[in-house]
């Protein structure tokens, strides 16, 4: 004997139902799935190609700039050699010649590795390449914003600033 609460609330089929049953073609479904998977495969292949290209670019950049740290440590040595050459001493002719040869060789090695001196004297001040140490009134014949003196040479490593040029700039 069943309780009233155990009776089903809906009949399974009453014959008055007007729903149409759609017949699904399994071949069509599988063809659509194949097409979808083919597109995914193409996208994945394109993504792999893009990743390989990006990896190659990043690797080349890394190799190109890997010695930047070493170059920045060598620059003070070059500065000291340049200062040693400017000291006048008649007794030290051979020493001066040796220092000059050493400095020239060091410059050549650095240039071969992508280190270039930034030319700043008599150029317009460029804050992306230069650091202004002082500003002075413009000397006669110089435009405002022109570099009138270089305090410390600056260098580029390929296209990146390795060390900015420290300069004195003119102003009106």
Backbone as CSV, one residue per row, in Angstrom:
resi,resn,N_x,N_y,N_z,CA_x,CA_y,CA_z,C_x,C_y,C_z
1,UNK,0.818,-1.153,0.000,0.000,0.000,0.000,0.873,1.230,0.000
2,UNK,0.673,1.988,-0.950,1.493,3.169,-1.122,0.829,4.352,-0.491
3,UNK,1.686,5.192,0.084,1.193,6.457,0.625,0.906,7.402,-0.529
4,UNK,0.158,8.433,-0.231,-0.167,9.393,-1.277,1.060,10.148,-1.747
5,UNK,2.054,10.330,-0.899,3.264,11.064,-1.257,4.159,10.277,-2.180
6,UNK,3.952,8.957,-2.297,4.813,8.138,-3.138,4.321,8.076,-4.568
7,UNK,3.190,8.646,-4.889,2.651,8.568,-6.233,3.411,9.516,-7.145
8,UNK,3.649,9.086,-8.394,4.339,9.981,-9.338,3.459,11.170,-9.656
9,UNK,4.127,12.342,-9.829,3.369,13.563,-10.087,3.096,13.759,-11.560
10,UNK,3.937,13.157,-12.458,3.728,13.290,-13.891,3.663,11.906,-14.502
11,UNK,2.890,11.798,-15.516,2.867,10.539,-16.232,3.977,10.563,-17.262
12,UNK,4.564,9.424,-17.535,5.686,9.353,-18.449,5.269,9.687,-19.870
13,UNK,4.148,9.185,-20.314,3.714,9.436,-21.677,2.204,9.477,-21.682
14,UNK,1.666,10.527,-22.225,0.219,10.589,-22.254,-0.336,10.607,-23.666
15,UNK,0.561,10.610,-24.671,0.081,10.527,-26.039,-0.326,11.874,-26.604
16,UNK,-0.590,12.884,-25.804,-0.969,14.208,-26.286,0.249,15.113,-26.486
17,UNK,1.409,14.619,-26.187,2.633,15.404,-26.278,2.943,15.650,-27.745
18,UNK,3.182,16.926,-28.131,3.412,17.249,-29.538,4.891,17.546,-29.818
19,UNK,5.794,17.087,-28.965,7.225,17.309,-29.186,7.694,16.453,-30.339
20,UNK,8.565,17.067,-31.196,9.136,16.315,-32.290,10.528,15.872,-31.883
21,UNK,10.834,14.683,-32.185,12.151,14.153,-31.874,13.019,14.327,-33.108
22,UNK,14.159,15.048,-32.918,15.066,15.309,-34.030,15.998,14.125,-34.170
23,UNK,16.126,13.671,-35.390,17.017,12.548,-35.649,18.403,13.121,-35.900
24,UNK,19.373,12.683,-35.127,20.740,13.178,-35.211,21.564,12.214,-36.034
25,UNK,22.256,12.796,-37.016,23.113,11.992,-37.877,24.494,11.903,-37.224
26,UNK,24.911,10.732,-36.767,26.201,10.610,-36.082,27.389,10.930,-36.998
27,UNK,27.260,10.720,-38.274,28.350,11.025,-39.208,28.563,12.541,-39.274
28,UNK,27.466,13.296,-39.309,27.556,14.755,-39.358,28.217,15.284,-38.089
29,UNK,27.864,14.735,-36.951,28.455,15.152,-35.680,29.957,14.883,-35.685
30,UNK,30.329,13.713,-36.150,31.754,13.362,-36.193,32.521,14.240,-37.180
31,UNK,31.918,14.570,-38.317,32.572,15.450,-39.290,32.787,16.844,-38.701
32,UNK,31.794,17.351,-37.969,31.931,18.657,-37.316,33.040,18.628,-36.264
33,UNK,33.106,17.541,-35.530,34.144,17.389,-34.505,35.529,17.338,-35.156
34,UNK,35.634,16.620,-36.269,36.908,16.531,-37.000,37.321,17.922,-37.479
35,UNK,36.375,18.675,-38.022,36.668,20.029,-38.507,37.152,20.923,-37.359
36,UNK,36.488,20.817,-36.223,36.868,21.594,-35.042,38.283,21.231,-34.582
37,UNK,38.580,19.942,-34.548,39.912,19.488,-34.129,40.992,19.906,-35.128
38,UNK,40.658,19.921,-36.414,41.611,20.362,-37.447,41.961,21.834,-37.230
39,UNK,40.948,22.664,-36.929,41.195,24.085,-36.664,42.086,24.254,-35.435
40,UNK,41.793,23.504,-34.382,42.613,23.567,-33.170,44.053,23.172,-33.470
41,UNK,44.203,22.153,-34.315,45.546,21.698,-34.703,46.285,22.806,-35.451
42,UNK,45.600,23.504,-36.358,46.221,24.598,-37.108,46.620,25.740,-36.175
43,UNK,45.738,26.096,-35.239,46.059,27.154,-34.280,47.263,26.761,-33.430
44,UNK,47.296,25.517,-33.001,48.425,25.037,-32.191,49.722,25.068,-32.985
45,UNK,49.667,24.664,-34.243,50.866,24.688,-35.089,51.350,26.124,-35.280
46,UNK,50.425,27.054,-35.505,50.798,28.462,-35.667,51.396,29.011,-34.371
47,UNK,50.832,28.611,-33.251,51.347,29.058,-31.959,52.763,28.536,-31.724
48,UNK,53.022,27.310,-32.109,54.366,26.730,-31.970,55.361,27.502,-32.827
49,UNK,54.977,27.830,-34.054,55.857,28.613,-34.935,56.150,29.975,-34.305
50,UNK,55.117,30.633,-33.778,55.304,31.936,-33.135,56.217,31.835,-31.918
51,UNK,56.043,30.789,-31.116,56.895,30.599,-29.941,58.348,30.385,-30.339
52,UNK,58.566,29.597,-31.392,59.937,29.366,-31.863,60.573,30.663,-32.342
53,UNK,59.813,31.466,-33.076,60.343,32.739,-33.563,60.652,33.679,-32.399
54,UNK,59.762,33.756,-31.417,59.993,34.615,-30.253,61.205,34.139,-29.468
55,UNK,61.331,32.826,-29.307,62.487,32.259,-28.606,63.780,32.628,-29.334
56,UNK,63.778,32.531,-30.661,64.976,32.863,-31.443,65.331,34.341,-31.284
57,UNK,64.311,35.225,-31.315,64.568,36.663,-31.126,65.130,36.934,-29.741
58,UNK,64.517,36.338,-28.712,64.982,36.557,-27.341,66.386,36.005,-27.140
59,UNK,66.664,34.870,-27.741,67.998,34.269,-27.632,69.040,35.166,-28.293
60,UNK,68.719,35.685,-29.479,69.639,36.585,-30.167,69.889,37.852,-29.355
61,UNK,68.830,38.403,-28.762,68.981,39.590,-27.926,69.842,39.281,-26.713
62,UNK,69.604,38.146,-26.091,70.392,37.752,-24.926,71.864,37.597,-25.285
63,UNK,72.140,36.931,-26.398,73.527,36.767,-26.833,74.164,38.109,-27.168
64,UNK,73.392,38.967,-27.804,73.905,40.267,-28.218,74.308,41.115,-27.017
65,UNK,73.528,41.066,-25.945,73.768,41.929,-24.799,74.386,41.201,-23.607
66,UNK,74.854,39.981,-23.803,75.387,39.200,-22.685,76.666,39.788,-22.101
67,UNK,77.464,40.464,-22.901,78.718,41.015,-22.386,78.590,42.479,-21.980
68,UNK,77.384,42.973,-21.864,77.168,44.367,-21.487,77.728,44.660,-20.098
69,UNK,77.554,43.747,-19.172,78.052,43.943,-17.813,79.575,44.050,-17.807
70,UNK,80.232,43.181,-18.544,81.693,43.223,-18.635,82.158,44.533,-19.257
71,UNK,81.498,44.951,-20.312,81.881,46.196,-20.979,81.757,47.383,-20.037
72,UNK,80.713,47.418,-19.222,80.546,48.539,-18.291,81.632,48.544,-17.220
73,UNK,82.171,47.388,-16.884,83.260,47.321,-15.905,84.603,47.718,-16.520
74,UNK,84.743,47.563,-17.827,85.993,47.903,-18.502,86.100,49.406,-18.767
75,UNK,84.984,50.095,-18.891,85.009,51.514,-19.235,85.848,52.369,-18.284
76,UNK,85.801,52.169,-16.970,86.672,52.976,-16.107,88.160,52.787,-16.421
77,UNK,88.562,51.591,-16.828,89.957,51.346,-17.215,90.303,52.216,-18.414
78,UNK,89.402,52.272,-19.368,89.608,53.114,-20.543,89.722,54.581,-20.132
79,UNK,88.882,55.016,-19.200,88.950,56.399,-18.708,90.319,56.701,-18.107
80,UNK,90.826,55.796,-17.273,92.129,56.009,-16.634,93.250,56.049,-17.666
81,UNK,93.173,55.205,-18.679,94.186,55.226,-19.736,94.157,56.557,-20.485
82,UNK,92.963,57.059,-20.766,92.852,58.344,-21.454,93.424,59.469,-20.600
83,UNK,93.182,59.431,-19.294,93.737,60.453,-18.398,95.254,60.345,-18.320
84,UNK,95.785,59.123,-18.314,97.235,58.926,-18.241,97.921,59.525,-19.459
85,UNK,97.287,59.478,-20.598,97.876,60.016,-21.826,97.932,61.539,-21.789
86,UNK,96.981,62.165,-21.145,96.933,63.631,-21.130,97.982,64.246,-20.214
87,UNK,98.569,63.467,-19.318,99.596,63.988,-18.409,100.882,64.194,-19.203
88,UNK,101.399,65.428,-19.158,102.623,65.770,-19.887,103.835,65.466,-19.011
89,UNK,104.732,64.670,-19.539,105.978,64.373,-18.843,106.980,63.953,-19.910
90,UNK,108.007,64.760,-20.087,108.960,64.514,-21.167,109.766,63.238,-20.954
91,UNK,109.945,62.822,-19.717,110.735,61.624,-19.429,109.953,60.335,-19.684
92,UNK,108.687,60.455,-19.803,107.871,59.247,-19.915,107.367,59.009,-21.334
93,UNK,108.156,59.338,-22.321,107.748,59.179,-23.714,107.411,57.748,-24.072
94,UNK,108.277,56.802,-23.694,108.032,55.384,-24.003,106.820,54.863,-23.228
95,UNK,106.709,55.267,-21.971,105.567,54.849,-21.153,104.275,55.356,-21.782
96,UNK,104.288,56.637,-22.175,103.116,57.243,-22.786,102.754,56.534,-24.088
97,UNK,103.738,56.168,-24.854,103.502,55.442,-26.103,102.870,54.076,-25.823
98,UNK,103.364,53.387,-24.800,102.803,52.084,-24.427,101.371,52.192,-23.942
99,UNK,101.100,53.210,-23.127,99.736,53.427,-22.636,98.816,53.745,-23.812
100,UNK,99.296,54.562,-24.740,98.503,54.933,-25.911,98.180,53.705,-26.761
101,UNK,99.152,52.834,-26.962,98.918,51.604,-27.728,97.905,50.709,-27.016
102,UNK,98.032,50.599,-25.684,97.102,49.787,-24.891,95.684,50.336,-25.001
103,UNK,95.571,51.655,-24.878,94.252,52.285,-24.953,93.630,52.071,-26.335
104,UNK,94.408,52.236,-27.379,93.881,52.049,-28.735,93.432,50.610,-28.966
105,UNK,94.197,49.649,-28.454,93.815,48.237,-28.592,92.524,47.955,-27.824
106,UNK,92.425,48.504,-26.614,91.219,48.326,-25.804,90.005,48.924,-26.515
107,UNK,90.177,50.103,-27.103,89.072,50.727,-27.852,88.645,49.849,-29.027
108,UNK,89.617,49.291,-29.729,89.314,48.426,-30.874,88.534,47.189,-30.434
109,UNK,88.979,46.577,-29.337,88.290,45.384,-28.821,86.856,45.730,-28.434
110,UNK,86.675,46.835,-27.729,85.332,47.244,-27.316,84.451,47.551,-28.530
111,UNK,85.005,48.228,-29.526,84.228,48.529,-30.736,83.805,47.248,-31.444
112,UNK,84.694,46.263,-31.477,84.358,44.981,-32.109,83.256,44.247,-31.356
113,UNK,83.112,44.528,-30.075,82.057,43.909,-29.263,80.772,44.734,-29.252
114,UNK,80.744,45.858,-29.972,79.519,46.655,-30.063,79.485,47.880,-29.181
115,UNK,80.617,48.233,-28.545,80.668,49.420,-27.696,81.106,50.602,-28.564
116,UNK,80.285,51.665,-28.572,80.599,52.867,-29.344,80.567,54.082,-28.437
117,UNK,81.485,55.000,-28.674,81.526,56.255,-27.932,80.396,57.153,-28.429
118,UNK,79.730,57.833,-27.503,78.673,58.776,-27.857,79.324,60.137,-28.082
119,UNK,79.151,60.681,-29.266,79.693,62.010,-29.573,78.730,63.052,-29.016
120,UNK,79.209,63.926,-28.133,78.321,64.873,-27.480,78.761,66.323,-27.626
121,UNK,80.051,66.595,-27.722,80.556,67.963,-27.763,79.956,68.712,-28.950
122,UNK,79.433,69.907,-28.666,78.799,70.785,-29.659,77.504,70.205,-30.230
123,UNK,76.958,69.176,-29.614,75.673,68.606,-30.020,74.577,69.163,-29.112
124,UNK,73.336,69.127,-29.581,72.216,69.498,-28.714,72.084,68.460,-27.612
125,UNK,71.756,68.909,-26.416,71.614,68.011,-25.270,70.499,67.009,-25.542
126,UNK,70.802,65.734,-25.352,69.843,64.646,-25.543,69.766,63.865,-24.233
127,UNK,68.682,64.041,-23.467,68.600,63.387,-22.156,68.588,61.863,-22.210
128,UNK,68.308,61.293,-23.375,68.323,59.832,-23.473,69.747,59.291,-23.591
129,UNK,70.705,60.167,-23.938,72.098,59.751,-24.088,73.038,60.464,-23.127
130,UNK,72.575,61.573,-22.549,73.458,62.438,-21.774,72.897,62.726,-20.392
131,UNK,73.815,63.066,-19.495,73.456,63.478,-18.143,74.088,64.844,-17.920
132,UNK,73.259,65.865,-17.676,73.769,67.219,-17.472,74.293,67.346,-16.044
133,UNK,75.579,67.671,-15.929,76.207,67.865,-14.621,76.059,69.318,-14.191
134,UNK,76.131,70.231,-15.166,76.018,71.658,-14.878,75.434,72.369,-16.090
135,UNK,74.906,73.561,-15.812,74.388,74.420,-16.866,75.082,75.764,-16.706
136,UNK,75.627,76.289,-17.806,76.329,77.571,-17.763,75.740,78.489,-18.823
137,UNK,75.975,79.811,-18.684,75.511,80.725,-19.737,76.165,80.360,-21.070
138,UNK,75.413,80.501,-22.139,75.896,80.106,-23.463,77.063,80.989,-23.889
139,UNK,78.212,80.386,-24.202,79.329,81.167,-24.724,78.960,81.740,-26.097
140,UNK,79.685,82.757,-26.499,79.412,83.390,-27.789,79.520,82.366,-28.913
141,UNK,78.543,82.357,-29.764,78.545,81.446,-30.899,77.918,80.089,-30.606
142,UNK,77.492,79.845,-29.386,76.870,78.561,-29.021,75.380,78.777,-28.788
143,UNK,74.587,77.847,-29.258,73.143,77.904,-29.038,72.810,77.381,-27.647
144,UNK,71.660,77.802,-27.149,71.182,77.300,-25.867,70.868,75.813,-25.999
145,UNK,71.234,75.047,-24.993,70.974,73.612,-25.011,72.067,72.807,-25.677
146,UNK,73.180,73.469,-26.009,74.300,72.793,-26.658,75.293,72.316,-25.605
147,UNK,75.878,71.162,-25.832,76.909,70.633,-24.939,78.188,71.432,-25.186
148,UNK,78.703,72.082,-24.118,79.921,72.884,-24.256,81.151,72.170,-23.709
149,UNK,80.927,71.165,-22.853,82.067,70.412,-22.314,81.614,69.009,-21.918
150,UNK,82.472,68.039,-22.178,82.220,66.654,-21.783,83.047,66.379,-20.535
151,UNK,82.383,65.997,-19.451,83.062,65.683,-18.193,83.511,64.227,-18.187
152,UNK,82.630,63.330,-18.591,82.958,61.902,-18.675,82.312,61.342,-19.937
153,UNK,83.103,60.620,-20.711,82.610,60.048,-21.966,81.492,59.042,-21.693
154,UNK,80.584,58.957,-22.633,79.498,57.988,-22.554,79.599,57.010,-23.707
155,UNK,78.972,55.851,-23.533,79.090,54.798,-24.534,77.755,54.109,-24.760
156,UNK,77.586,53.630,-25.999,76.449,52.796,-26.369,76.939,51.366,-26.508
157,UNK,76.107,50.428,-26.104,76.374,49.010,-26.343,75.312,48.567,-27.325
158,UNK,75.710,48.408,-28.579,74.784,48.257,-29.700,73.873,49.481,-29.665
159,UNK,72.583,49.357,-29.466,71.736,50.551,-29.450,71.350,50.995,-28.041
160,UNK,71.832,50.317,-27.023,71.488,50.666,-25.642,72.578,51.525,-25.008
161,UNK,72.138,52.434,-24.126,73.102,53.279,-23.424,73.788,52.435,-22.359
162,UNK,75.099,52.315,-22.503,75.904,51.594,-21.523,76.234,52.529,-20.370
163,UNK,76.619,53.753,-20.728,76.886,54.792,-19.740,76.599,56.126,-20.423
164,UNK,75.769,56.977,-19.801,75.473,58.266,-20.429,76.695,59.192,-20.383
165,UNK,76.752,60.127,-21.321,77.809,61.129,-21.338,77.483,62.152,-20.258
166,UNK,78.450,62.470,-19.404,78.259,63.514,-18.390,78.785,64.811,-18.989
167,UNK,77.881,65.806,-19.085,78.193,67.011,-19.847,77.830,68.287,-19.099
168,UNK,78.388,69.397,-19.610,77.982,70.738,-19.196,77.242,71.332,-20.387
169,UNK,76.060,71.885,-20.111,75.170,72.370,-21.164,75.042,73.887,-21.071
170,UNK,74.929,74.541,-22.227,74.756,75.995,-22.261,73.277,76.354,-22.230
171,UNK,72.999,77.537,-21.681,71.628,78.058,-21.713,71.685,79.568,-21.821
172,UNK,70.629,80.156,-22.373,70.577,81.627,-22.507,70.188,82.263,-21.204
